[in-house]
Amino acid sequence: MQKIIDKLNTIFEISDIIEDSSNFSFLTCKKEQAISMITHLRDIEGFSHFVILSVVDWIEDEKFQLTYILNNPDKKIDIAIRVFIDRNNPIMDSAHHLWQHVATYQRELKEMFGIEFPNSPRLNESFILEGWDNIPPMRRDFDTNKYSEETFFPREGRTTNDPSEYMKNKLYPDEK
Amino acid sequence: MKNNKNIFGWQADRSKYPDLDDNGKPIVDLTSHKYTKVWQGPNHPGITGNMSLELTLSGDEIVDAKTHVGYLHRGFEKLIERRIYFKGLATCIRMCVPESDSNEYVYSASIEKLAKIEVPELALWMRTLSLEMSRLQMLLRTVPGQASTLSLGLGGQWGMYLRDLILDRFEELTGGRIYHMFIVPGGVRGYLPDGFKERMEENLKLIEEFVLKIEDLIFNNAIFKKRTVGVGVIEKSWVSEYGIVGPNARGAGFKRDVRKDYPYLKYNELDFDVTIGHDSDIYTRNQIRKQDLITTVDLIRQIMAKMPNKGDIRAVTPNVLHWEIEKGETYQRSESSRGEYGLYMVSDGTKYPRRINLRGPSYTHAVSLLERMLLNANIADVHNIMVSLQTCPPEIER
């Protein structure tokens, strides 16, 4: 694992290397170098299994953190690559040409976080949400409570939680 | 696919079928009125759960398929971001309904990793037992379930009965039948009840008899073989290309099992083999799942024999209502009956998780892979192929 990271260090600019366990490391790389680094890991270092593409919304820093986790099934090691992109202009290079299922992740992230991946197939087709016209819902500034209050018709709750009293009021409203 | 060859040596007349583009996808012009669009799902007996397939047909052959999800979306990942860690557990387990224990484990393991908590020995054994029982009840549904999709329902009925017996064991162990919340951050919630091992052993004997029965009923059945051998083949190159895991990858000859490759809990102290196949068709994948069923029965016996009788089951944790987890991120994986099941968790040092993201096997199996596999398949094989991939829609839309 250390050899691979040392090698990456000579080719790419990487930082914040954190060893999660002996066979799993997190590292940060520059946005411009991310896709070539992922391609290098896949083609040269044998990281043939793409595990996940995820996004973390650091709203206070105005950044999105993209995390690509790659797995080498022969050596049984994993590398997670963190890439920080501007939250106000969220564009990232697409990796759909490397693995077929990456396009699905990118499609979901476009819908849930509003991140653009130019040239990714079917990127603008709705994946989970249909007819969504609000800000992307997984962003931290999307307020679920406010949305449901504004969107759905408010229903009145029961005035009492006592079932016998509730039924009595319902069945015999005149009786005291 | 104009010169299609199949294993029966029969050649279909493909003169009316569309030409293929450079990527091997048929070029479909819907305005030509040669093709039919059919929706299979979301309410359809041949669909696993709430998802639908938009199929474009030329005759009875599929020339284009698209998976549509979202019928079950409840925004779990978003909901958990607004809940304290301990309360998130109750939401997290619903991300895959039939096998909720894998969710409990990856969620708890992620919290323990970030909070640097050591789980006691007995709790590790109890967790392994719970995960294997969960796998057992899932496989009892899935293995005969494949034949049920081809109208051979008897095996499915037997399987459901036996699954219910395992759910009885879950009920006495955890109090719940489907959602257990037995594996909690720090350990597990309870000890084995008195007489549990004996009752479990009785159930395991019945399951072993059942495996022999379905061998005759299903796997030697001529119609089952005709519908599954050579159908729904996963090419070897697709395994890395589409991120295929679990029995679907093992069917193609790849020895991949998280329990062996990245041992967690007590799996490195248990003796078991990972079965692989070579033909990579529906029949092979089901043979592998049947073998998994036998392995799981054996594993449960080993766990019950090896686990200590006494010990702590919960590590000391801070007050869970005011538990602030250290800043950091982690990815924890386990092997569910469908393959690698992982959770990516990011903590920002507060009481609430900053982000959790589930990586379920169906995310790739039921979307990109299924869309590819359905190309040139017969419409009668759609549910057959889909069930053979063991798709579970809730883990796609979370």
Chai-1 contact restraints between the chains, C-beta under 6 A:
chainA,res_idxA,chainB,res_idxB,connection_type,confidence,min_distance_angstrom,max_distance_angstrom,comment,restraint_id
A,D20,B,T330,contact,1.0,0.0,6.0,A-B,restraint_1
A,S48,B,S240,contact,1.0,0.0,6.0,A-B,restraint_2
A,H49,B,S240,contact,1.0,0.0,6.0,A-B,restraint_3
A,F50,B,G243,contact,1.0,0.0,6.0,A-B,restraint_4
A,I52,B,Y344,contact,1.0,0.0,6.0,A-B,restraint_5
A,I52,B,R359,contact,1.0,0.0,6.0,A-B,restraint_6
A,S54,B,Y344,contact,1.0,0.0,6.0,A-B,restraint_7
A,S54,B,N357,contact,1.0,0.0,6.0,A-B,restraint_8
A,V56,B,V346,contact,1.0,0.0,6.0,A-B,restraint_9
A,V56,B,R355,contact,1.0,0.0,6.0,A-B,restraint_10
A,I69,B,Y331,contact,1.0,0.0,6.0,A-B,restraint_11
A,K76,B,D261,contact,1.0,0.0,6.0,A-B,restraint_12
A,Q100,B,E241,contact,1.0,0.0,6.0,A-B,restraint_13
A,Q100,B,Y242,contact,1.0,0.0,6.0,A-B,restraint_14
A,Q100,B,S368,contact,1.0,0.0,6.0,A-B,restraint_15
A,H101,B,Y242,contact,1.0,0.0,6.0,A-B,restraint_16
A,H101,B,G243,contact,1.0,0.0,6.0,A-B,restraint_17
A,H101,B,T364,contact,1.0,0.0,6.0,A-B,restraint_18
A,H101,B,S368,contact,1.0,0.0,6.0,A-B,restraint_19
A,T104,B,V367,contact,1.0,0.0,6.0,A-B,restraint_20
A,T104,B,S368,contact,1.0,0.0,6.0,A-B,restraint_21
A,I128,B,G70,contact,1.0,0.0,6.0,A-B,restraint_22
A,I128,B,H73,contact,1.0,0.0,6.0,A-B,restraint_23
A,I128,B,E397,contact,1.0,0.0,6.0,A-B,restraint_24
A,M138,B,K78,contact,1.0,0.0,6.0,A-B,restraint_25
